Structure formats: structure tokens, C-alpha cells
Amino acid sequence: MKKINIQYRVILDENNYVIGVGLNPSANSFPVQKSVFDTIRQFPDRVYKYCAGSLIRDVQKEIEKQNAKKQKEAERKAKLHITKYDFYQYVCKPCGISYALLTDFVNSSDEIKAAFELCNHIYRGNTVFVNAIKKFAPSITDEQLDSVFEQYSAKE
């Protein structure tokens, strides 16, 4: 029986950061021990740089990468939007806010009134209205709002 020689390799980008792992040699790759190969596969969010013949974990780059991911997710959520009716139906009613209370709330401030009446949809990122409704109904959590906006957001 012929023994197969497997070469575990990491693939590098132009700045010598690990961008993947593989078994086949390529132009910008180098061999590593199986344990290193397995660790990189097990923790894909970790960032490693090849420097002076060894792999060094770059925690600062990991933090930057995670922050960029969080920022992108926050931007995506801010763009979610639902109709005013859906907002009333799925946010206000479950929190015990009647239509009359919602109308009183909207009319309580020119800024809130403008934020509500000058739009067809309420955006998750509309801090004027969303933060005001959270003060009006403190039982509403950010997670509940996120869930409603995710579920009922108008598809484009």
C-alpha cells in the first residue's frame, strides 16, 4: 500500500496575511503542521500573519475586522423599514399602545410628528422616532424592534 504524503498549507495574500488553508501547493502558500492547519480551520475569524518564518496571530487586525463587521451589520439594520401600519400592528399593539395613544404620542412633539407624518415607512435607523417610541413604551427592547423590522421589512 502506497503512503500518501499530505502537505497541509496556508495560503497568503499580498500582505502575508492568511486567507485560507489547503492541501495543494500554490504560488503564495507554505506548509504548516496539521495542528496549525486544524486551528486555522476551526477559528476562521482569527487573523494570522506570516512573519519571519512563522505565523503570528494579529489580535489588533481581528478587532478591526470584527468592528467592521459590526458596523456593516448596524448599517444594514438601519436600512430596514416597515410601513407605519406594520409598526402600529407589530410594535405598538403588542406593547399595549392603542391607535389613540400612538396619535397622541406622534402629536406630542413637532420633531416626532414630522418624523412620522413625512414618511411612508419607518426606518430602524430613524433615531428620532424609534428612540422616542422606546421612551414612550419602555417595555420594547432593541432585540424586539430588530426582530420586527427583520421580519416585516419591505423587500426591495
CORLINTA-V532183 format. One record per pair of residues at least 6 apart in sequence whose C-alpha atoms are under 6 Angstrom apart, sorted by the first residue. I is the first residue (numbers start at 1). J is the second residue. Records with the same first field share a line. If there is no record, write none. Layout:
I: J + J
//
This chain:
7: 23
8: 23 + 31 + 32
9: 21 + 22 + 23 + 30 + 31 + 32
10: 20 + 21 + 29 + 30
11: 18 + 19 + 20 + 21 + 28 + 29
12: 18 + 19 + 28 + 29
16: 49 + 50
17: 48 + 49
18: 48 + 49
47: 57 + 58 + 62
48: 56 + 57 + 58
49: 55 + 56
78: 124 + 125
80: 123 + 124 + 153
81: 121 + 122 + 123 + 124 + 153
82: 121 + 122 + 153 + 154
83: 121
84: 121
106: 112 + 113
107: 113
112: 129
134: 140
//
